[in-house]
Amino acid sequence: MHSTTSETAPHGVALPPTASQALKIAVVGGFGVGKTTLVRSVSEIRPLDTEETMTRAGGGVDDLAGVEYKHSTTVAFDFGRITLDATSVLYLFGAPGQERFWFLWDRLFTGSLGAVILVDTRRIEDSWYAIDRLEQQGTPFVVAHNDFGGEHALEDVRAALDLDPGVPLVRCDARERASAKQVLITLVEHVQSLVVPSAPTQRSAT
């Protein structure tokens, strides 16, 4: 991934007085996949996070393979906000990725419009639990391949995850606001496609 962010969130946008619809989205995935980064990059307010410095003691509990550079970790959840329009606001909840914090996930899924699963192809097996939990709960979700510089085709990622053909899979850079916003747009459009029935086709007159 690059070292710069092309577009940053303003972190000071006031909530519109006309806002009447609050929509909750959970951001989940494996340890070190970029959940906190995505929430930070897209949130229009200064995001709340619960990151703590990692210690040597945690190294014996959490698998750091592929994320040896990581020096802090989320221990509860991240929280951000993005306004869709004059009446609708998305609230983002980023979940911790370590297995010892998975018990928090079900609470975050409750009442959610849907979820984003971030995937790191270096640790793709970390995504299986999230997919299983969301499928069991019937929560709509999309999968976003957070691009850390690997040359993995989306078709290969879908096959590795054994992902249902109806689940959207997109590539993203969690540090780029425009890219993170597109992931959220994909989720909202996916949810709409599930709840809004297709218009019936009209039979031609005989």
C-alpha positions in Angstrom: 0.0 0.0 0.0 1.2 3.6 -0.5 2.5 5.7 2.3 0.3 8.8 1.7 -3.5 9.5 1.9 -4.8 11.3 -1.1 -8.0 12.5 0.6 -8.6 12.9 4.3 -11.8 13.2 6.2 -12.7 16.7 7.5 -13.3 15.4 11.1 -15.5 18.4 11.9 -18.8 18.1 10.0 -21.8 18.9 12.0 -24.8 16.5 12.0 -27.5 18.0 9.8 -30.6 19.2 11.8 -32.8 17.3 9.3 -31.1 14.0 10.1 -33.8 11.5 11.0 -32.5 8.1 9.9 -29.5 6.5 11.7 -28.0 3.4 10.0 -25.5 1.2 11.7 -22.7 -0.6 9.9 -20.2 -3.0 11.4 -16.6 -3.3 10.1 -15.1 -6.6 10.8 -12.2 -8.8 9.8 -9.0 -10.3 10.9 -6.3 -8.9 13.2 -4.4 -6.0 11.5 -6.5 -6.0 8.3 -7.2 -2.2 8.4 -10.6 -1.8 10.2 -9.4 1.1 12.3 -7.8 2.7 9.3 -11.0 2.5 7.2 -13.1 4.1 10.0 -10.6 6.9 10.5 -10.3 7.6 6.8 -14.0 7.8 6.0 -15.4 9.3 9.2 -16.5 13.0 9.0 -16.0 13.4 12.7 -12.9 12.7 14.7 -13.4 9.0 15.3 -13.5 7.4 18.7 -11.1 4.5 19.0 -10.0 2.1 21.8 -6.5 1.4 20.5 -3.9 0.3 23.1 -0.2 -0.3 22.7 0.6 -3.9 22.1 3.0 -5.5 24.7 5.2 -8.6 24.6 2.6 -10.4 26.7 0.1 -10.0 23.8 2.6 -11.6 21.4 2.1 -14.9 23.1 -1.7 -14.6 22.6 -2.2 -13.0 19.2 -0.8 -14.3 16.0 1.4 -11.6 14.5 2.4 -13.4 11.3 2.2 -10.9 8.5 1.5 -8.0 10.8 4.8 -7.8 12.7 4.9 -4.1 12.2 1.7 -3.5 14.2 2.3 -1.7 17.5 -1.3 -1.0 18.7 -4.6 -2.8 18.6 -8.3 -2.2 19.1 -9.6 -3.6 22.4 -13.3 -2.6 22.2 -14.4 -0.9 19.0 -13.9 2.1 16.7 -16.7 4.5 16.1 -17.1 7.0 13.2 -19.9 8.8 11.3 -20.6 9.7 7.7 -23.6 11.6 6.4 -25.3 10.1 3.3 -27.8 12.9 2.7 -29.9 15.5 4.5 -31.8 12.8 6.4 -29.6 9.7 6.5 -26.5 9.1 8.6 -24.2 6.1 8.8 -22.6 5.1 12.1 -19.6 2.9 11.7 -18.5 0.4 14.3 -15.1 -1.2 13.8 -14.7 -4.5 15.7 -11.4 -5.9 17.2 -10.0 -8.7 15.1 -8.4 -11.0 17.6 -10.2 -14.2 18.5 -10.3 -13.3 22.2 -12.6 -10.3 21.3 -15.0 -12.1 19.0 -17.6 -12.2 21.7 -18.1 -8.5 21.0 -19.1 -9.1 17.4 -22.6 -10.3 17.9 -23.5 -7.2 19.9 -22.1 -5.0 17.0 -24.1 -7.0 14.5 -27.4 -6.5 16.4 -29.4 -3.8 14.7 -26.9 -3.3 11.9 -27.9 -2.4 8.3 -25.1 -4.6 7.2 -21.4 -5.3 7.6 -18.1 -4.8 5.7 -15.6 -7.7 6.0 -12.0 -6.5 5.3 -9.7 -9.1 3.9 -5.9 -9.3 3.9 -4.8 -12.0 1.5 -1.7 -12.6 3.6 -4.0 -13.9 6.4 -7.1 -14.8 4.4 -8.1 -17.6 6.9 -8.8 -14.8 9.5 -11.8 -13.8 7.4 -13.7 -17.2 7.6 -15.1 -16.6 11.0 -16.6 -13.3 10.1 -18.2 -14.7 7.0 -19.6 -17.7 8.9 -21.1 -15.5 11.7 -22.7 -13.0 9.3 -24.2 -15.8 7.2 -25.6 -17.5 10.3 -27.2 -14.3 11.5 -28.5 -13.4 8.1 -26.8 -10.0 8.1 -26.1 -8.6 4.6 -22.4 -8.0 4.0 -19.8 -7.1 1.4 -16.2 -8.2 1.3 -13.4 -5.6 0.7 -9.9 -6.8 -0.3 -7.7 -4.3 1.5 -4.8 -4.1 -1.0 -1.4 -4.4 0.7 0.4 -4.6 -2.6 -0.3 -8.2 -3.6 -1.2 -9.3 -7.1 -4.3 -11.3 -6.3 -7.2 -11.3 -8.7 -10.6 -10.8 -7.1 -11.7 -14.1 -8.6 -9.0 -15.8 -6.7 -9.9 -14.1 -3.5 -13.6 -15.1 -4.0 -12.5 -18.7 -4.6 -10.2 -18.8 -1.5 -13.1 -17.5 0.7 -15.6 -19.8 -1.0 -17.8 -16.7 -1.2 -21.4 -16.9 -2.4 -21.7 -15.4 -5.9 -24.3 -12.9 -4.7 -22.0 -11.3 -2.1 -20.2 -8.2 -3.6 -16.4 -8.4 -3.5 -14.4 -5.2 -4.1 -10.8 -4.0 -3.9 -10.0 -1.1 -1.7 -7.3 0.9 0.0 -8.6 1.5 3.6 -6.4 4.7 3.9 -8.0 6.4 1.0 -11.3 8.2 1.9 -12.7 7.9 -1.6 -11.9 4.1 -1.7 -13.4 3.5 1.8 -16.6 5.5 0.8 -17.0 3.3 -2.3 -17.0 0.2 -0.1 -19.8 1.7 2.1 -21.8 2.7 -1.1 -21.4 -0.9 -2.3 -22.8 -2.2 0.9 -25.8 0.2 0.9 -26.6 -0.7 -2.7 -26.3 -4.4 -1.9 -28.7 -4.0 1.0 -31.1 -2.1 -1.2 -31.0 -4.8 -3.8 -32.0 -7.4 -1.2 -34.9 -5.4 0.3 -36.4 -3.7 -2.8 -38.1 -6.2 -5.0 -37.4 -6.0 -8.7 -40.1 -4.3 -10.8 -42.3 -7.0 -12.4 -41.9 -7.3 -16.1 -44.9 -6.3 -18.2 -46.3 -8.8 -20.6 -46.6 -7.6 -24.1 -50.2 -7.3 -25.3 -51.4 -10.1 -27.5 
